[in-house]
Amino acid sequence: MSEEIFEAIRKNVEEESFTNLLGIKLIKIDEGYSLVEMKFRDDMYNLFKTLHGGATFSLIDEAFQIACNSYGTIAVALNVTITYHSAPAVGAVLRAEAKEVHKSNRTATYYIQVKNENDELIASCQAVAYRKKDPLPFLNK
């Protein structure tokens, strides 16, 4: 069943308009785990000509969304705490890796790191999801 869920998630990530707008790609998925990638383009600047925090947060949020929904049931964010450590260079390829730390019937906790292609830490995050019992709406379509 897991591979069926993973394929359904992959397909839906490819069709997400916001994810496509930012150029986020799903690299790897497993139960409670995901790895996503985004290139820092020159249209992602903030006021200081560095990567906009919202772009970094969106990359983290995508990794979190995929990891916590990887069991085939709906999970939604309860809390997301992000720390920005350094500003990447324009053109940097950023990867967000979400790893499940704890899972119960109702909640799950994830640790997410964003690193550049030189393995330098850009941001880190702790996120908590509420786990519903409802299946993902796009399964079996």
Secondary structure, 3 states (H helix, E strand, C coil): CHHHHHHHHHHHHHHCHHHHHHCCEEEEEECCEEEEEEECCCCCECCCCCECHHHHHHHHHHHHHHHHCCCCEEEEEEEEEEEECCCCCCCCEEEEEEEEEEECCCEEEEEEEEECCCCCEEEEEEEEEEEEEEECCCCCC
